[in-house]
Amino acid sequence: MQAWVFPGQGAQRRGMGADVLDRFPDLVAQADRELGLPVRDLLLRDPDDLLRQTRYAQPALFVVGALTFLDAREREPLPAYFAGHSLGEYAALFAAGVFDFAAGLRMVRRRGELMGEASGGGMLAVLGLDAGRVADLAAEHAPDVDPANVNAPDQVVLSGPRDSLGALAPVLTAVPGVRCVPLNVSAAFHSRYMAGAAEEFRRVVEAETFADPVVPVVANVTGEPYAPGRVAALLAEQIVRPVQWARTVDHLRRAGVDELRELGPGTVLTGLWRKALERPL
């Protein structure tokens, strides 16, 4: 049983989508109009280094994920499940028939703008320490820091004020075998500090019409498949809630998925899947 998954922000790179852009010229032209710039140039050359900016990276990744899915769908049967990491969830929902390409573009363009406008915080990856222990140490030493991504039982990303993250890092690395890596981001994504962006984005998603998924999509917020009628609420919540990727992977495994295919640039989600297979459920 297969699951197709889509990476999120951070996976973007020059040259992504080169193998699918020529196959869907009408959709590329639609993206050009929505974003107000030549998407082919952005994806393949990025002469102005725009892919480093959240407002451009997010719609660019959606375009690549959506077109890569359409290409795969023409040659292969649909999988049993879809999922996507953070921004990648939009490509997963598109693939499951929840909204069309135009609606996806509208939402991710505005999401990228809102998240790109946020500032004043940072993110810190913590590797090699149980997620529960990370949460306990953060609560004790930096209560203004939130978990942003729980990518694996021993791989957590924290969000919060940069000073607090900087003070917490030596506490965490004092534990043998633990590494902390500051991420190159402009704000504290997936945390309480994105509440303003989430409230604004709630109005965006409430203006859209959603179908229920034709193939189950595992939601970042819950680590469970979307229930009927829950898309708008969970997409707004996703901005301020942690990405529960470890729960997502565990759900797929319990459901019988034995093969994961990553659609889009990079292999980060594939690596997390392979690592997950090494541990018992």
N, C-alpha and C positions, 0 to 999 in steps of 0.2 A: 504494500500500500504506500502511495506516494503523497508527499506534501510539497507544494511549491511555495517558496518564501522569497521576500523582497527586502533588500537591505535599506537602511535609513541613512540619514545625513552623516557624513564622514566617509562614505564609500565612494563619493563622486571623484571623478578623475577625468582629465583631458582624454578624448578619444572614445569615451563610453557611448554606446549606441551605434557605433559605426556599422555594425552588421545588420541593423534593422531600419535605419532611417530611410533608405531608398525604397523600402518595401511599402511604406505608408506615407506617401507624399501629401495626401490630403490632411492627415492628422498633424503632420509636421507644420503645414501651412496654418492650420488652426492654432497650433501652439505659438507660432510666430505672432499671430494677431493678438492672442490673449496676453502674451508676455511683452509685446512691443519691441521685440528684437529677433534677429535670425537665430533660431534654436540650433540649427546645424552648426553654425559658427561657434555658438556657446559650447556645444557638446564636444566638437571635434578639435577646435583650436583654442577657444577661450583666451583671445589675445589680451583682454583687459583683466584677466584673473578674477572674473566674476564668480566662478564656482566656489571661491572661498567664502562668499557672502551668503548668509542664510536665505535671503530673499530670492536669490537665483538658484542656489543649490537645490532647494526643495522642489520647485517645479521641474527643474532639469532631471532630477532623479525620478520623479513621477513619470515624465515622458518616456524615459528609458525603460522603466519597469513596465509600463503599460504596453509599449510597442514590443518589448521582448516577450511579454505574455501572448500578445496577439500572434506573433510569429510562431511561438511554441504551440499554440492552440490549433494552428492550421496543420500541424504535422503529428500531433500526439493527442490522446484522450485527456480529458480533464483529470486532475488529481483528486484524491479524497478530501484534502484540506488545503486551504490557503492560510498564510500568515505573513505579517510584515513587521519589521522592527521600526517603531516610531513612525517617521514619515513613510516608510515602506508599507505601512498598513493601508494607505490610500490605494496603492497599486493592487494590493490583495483584494480590497473591496471592489475596485473596478473589475478585476478578473472574475469576481463572484457575481457580477451583474447588479451590484447595489446602486451604482450610478454610471452615467456615461462619461466618455473622455472629456467632454466640455465641462461638465460639472466638477469632475476631478481637478481639472486645470484651475477652475475658478477658486476652488477651496484651497488647493495647495499654494496657489499664488498669494492669496490673502494670508494664509497661515505663515508662509515664509516672511511676508512683510511684517506681520505682527510679532513674530518671534525674533526677527532681525532688528526690530526697533527696541527690544528689551536690552537692558544693559545693567552693569553694576554687580554682576556676580560671576561665578565660574563653576567648573566641574572638575572632579578629581576621580580618576579610576583607581580602585583598590583591588589588588590582585593577591590571591593566596590566603585570604582570611574568610571564614564563614560569614555569610551575610548577616546572620543574627548577631554575631559578635561585633561586626562593623556597626550595626544599628545601636547596640548597647554602648559602645565607646563614643559614638557620635552623640548620643543622647546625654552622656555624662560630660563630655568635654566640649561639644559644639552643638547645643540644642537648636541653633538656628540653621543647621544643615539638614537637608533631606536626601533620602535615597532617590536617585533619578532612574537608574537602570539596574535591575537585578538580572544580569546576563547569564549567570551560572551560580551555583551555591557558593563558590569562592571567587566570584568576579562581580563587583558592585561598582557603580558610578554614583558619586555623591554630588549634590548641587547646593550652592549657597554662597554667602559672602566670601570673597577671596581671602580676606584676613582669617576668617574662621577655618576655611579649608587649609590654609597654610599652617595654622596652629594645630590642627587635628592631624596633619600628615605625620609628624614625628611620633605622635602617640601610637598611630597605627603601625608605622614601620619599626617601632620598638619590639613588636611581636616578631619572632624569628620567621623568616621566609616571606614576609609581606613586603610588597612593593606598592608605591603610590606614584601615579603618573598624572600630572595636570593636563587637562585637555585644552586644545586651542579653540575655545568657543567664546562668544561675546556675552553670554548671559547664563544664568542658572536655570537651564531648561528642565522640564518635568519636575517642577518644585513649586512650593507655595508662592515663590516670587514671580511666577507666570500667571497669577490670578487675573490680572488686568487683561492680558492677552487672551486668556481662556474665556473671559466674559464677553469680550468683543467677538471672539470667534464663535461663541455660542449663537450669536445673532446671524452669523454667516451660514452655519449649518442648518439652522432652523428655517432659513429661506429656501433650502433645497428639498427635493423630493427623493426619498430613498426606497428602494425595493429591499425585500429580505434576501439574503444571500442564497444563490442557487447551489453553491457548494459551501460547507461550513468555513467560516473565517474565525480564527482564534484571536480574541481581542487582547491588546496590550494591557489594558487596565485590569482585566480579570484573570487572564490566562485561561479563559474558557470561550467556547464559540459564542458569537453574537446571538442574543435572543431576539425574537421578532420585535421590531419597533424600537430597538435600542441604539441604532447607529448614531443618530445626531447627539444624543446625550454622552455616549462614550467617546466620540471624537472630540467633544469639547473638554471632557474630563481628562483625556489623554495628555493635554498640554501641562496640566498641573500634577498629574499622578505618575508614579514610576512605571517604566516599561517592565512588565513582568515576563521577561523572555524565558527565564528558567522554568516558570510555571507553564508557559506556552509549549516549550519543548517536552516537558513531562506529560502534558495533556496529549500531545501528538503520539508519544510513545505508548501511553496507556490505551489510546484508541487503536493501536495496531500499526501505526506508520513505521515502516522499516527503511524508507528511502526518502531523503530530503534533497530537493533541487533548488538551488539559489538562482533566481532570475534577476540579472542586473550586475553592476560592477562589483568586483571583490568576492572574497570567499570567507568573510568573517563569520557569517551565520553557519556556513558549512563546518567551519572549525569548531564552533560551539556545539553543533550537533554531534560531531565525532567524539568530542570530549564527553558529552552527556552519555553516549552509548557505553562509556567505560565504567559508569556508576550504576548501581542497582536503583530501581524505582522505589 
